[in-house]
Amino acid sequence: MDVPLLGRSDWWTLWFRALGREPPISRHALGTQLAAEYLDVAEAVAGHGIAIGSPILFRNELASGRLMPAHDLVVSDGRSFWFVYPVARQNTRKIVRFGEWLCDEAASDRNKAHAFIRTAVVMQP
């Protein structure tokens, strides 16, 4: 069964490398490449192919059954997200409170996704 692979070709290459396999070279194997991960996942939810998406960011879609993991392998490229702000405003109340809230939310999501995170394989691009 041929199912389009949705999303960035470099992510698919990384995933196939983690499996020890060559990625598909065919242009037809790769489906639409959209501008953001959530759009790739929305396309997968709509039934248009298989997407690579963060099990942390798309935990609700997985939990509800709108998405199903196509494989047990979770691969990370080691990327990070940063919370940045001007140094001159680092002690303002809204920056401090937002930073605290953001850290609490990230910790909560990390704890809920522990099963995915503990099995993740980190690959260098």
C-alpha positions in Angstrom: 0.0 0.0 0.0 1.5 3.4 -1.1 0.7 6.1 1.5 2.2 9.6 1.0 4.8 10.7 3.6 3.7 14.2 4.7 6.1 16.8 6.0 9.8 17.7 5.7 11.9 15.4 3.7 14.9 15.9 6.1 12.8 14.6 9.0 11.8 11.5 7.0 15.5 11.0 6.1 16.4 11.2 9.7 13.6 8.7 10.7 14.6 6.2 8.0 18.3 6.5 9.0 17.3 5.7 12.6 15.6 2.6 11.3 18.8 1.7 9.4 17.0 2.0 6.1 17.4 4.2 3.0 14.7 6.8 2.7 12.5 6.6 -0.4 14.0 8.6 -3.2 10.8 8.8 -5.3 9.2 12.3 -5.4 5.9 10.5 -5.3 6.6 8.9 -1.9 6.7 12.3 -0.4 3.3 14.1 -0.2 2.7 17.7 0.3 5.3 19.7 2.2 3.5 22.4 4.2 4.9 25.3 6.1 4.3 24.0 9.6 4.3 20.7 11.5 0.7 21.2 12.7 -0.5 21.5 9.1 1.2 18.2 8.2 -0.6 16.6 11.1 -3.9 18.1 10.1 -3.4 16.6 6.7 -2.7 13.2 8.3 -5.8 13.5 10.5 -7.8 14.2 7.3 -6.5 10.9 5.9 -4.1 12.2 3.3 -1.0 10.3 4.4 1.4 9.7 7.3 3.0 12.7 9.0 6.0 13.1 11.3 4.9 15.0 14.4 5.9 15.5 17.9 4.1 13.1 20.3 4.3 15.8 22.9 2.7 18.5 20.8 0.1 16.1 19.3 -0.6 14.1 22.5 -4.3 15.0 22.4 -4.7 13.7 18.8 -3.0 10.5 19.8 -5.0 10.1 23.0 -8.3 10.7 21.2 -7.5 8.2 18.4 -7.6 10.9 15.7 -3.9 9.9 15.1 -2.3 6.5 15.5 1.4 5.9 15.7 2.6 4.3 12.5 5.6 2.9 14.3 7.0 2.6 17.9 10.2 4.4 16.9 10.4 8.0 18.1 13.2 10.0 16.6 14.4 13.5 17.7 16.9 15.8 16.0 17.7 17.3 19.3 16.3 20.6 18.6 15.1 22.9 21.3 12.7 25.8 21.8 13.8 29.0 23.5 12.0 31.6 25.4 13.7 34.9 24.7 13.1 38.5 25.7 15.0 41.8 25.9 17.5 41.7 28.8 16.2 45.1 30.0 12.8 43.6 30.6 13.9 40.3 32.2 12.5 41.2 35.7 9.2 42.7 34.6 6.2 41.1 36.2 4.6 39.8 33.0 7.8 38.4 31.6 8.6 36.6 34.9 5.0 35.2 35.2 4.8 34.1 31.6 8.2 32.4 32.0 6.9 30.6 35.1 3.7 29.5 33.4 5.6 28.4 30.3 8.0 26.2 32.4 5.0 24.7 34.3 3.2 23.8 31.0 6.4 22.4 29.5 7.0 20.2 32.6 3.4 19.0 32.6 3.6 18.1 28.9 7.0 16.4 29.4 5.6 14.3 32.2 2.5 13.3 30.2 4.7 12.3 27.3 7.2 10.3 29.4 6.5 7.0 27.6 7.4 8.6 24.2 10.4 10.5 25.5 12.1 7.6 27.3 12.2 5.6 24.1 13.3 8.4 21.8 16.4 8.1 19.6 18.3 11.3 19.0 19.9 11.5 15.6 22.1 14.2 14.2 20.8 15.7 11.0 
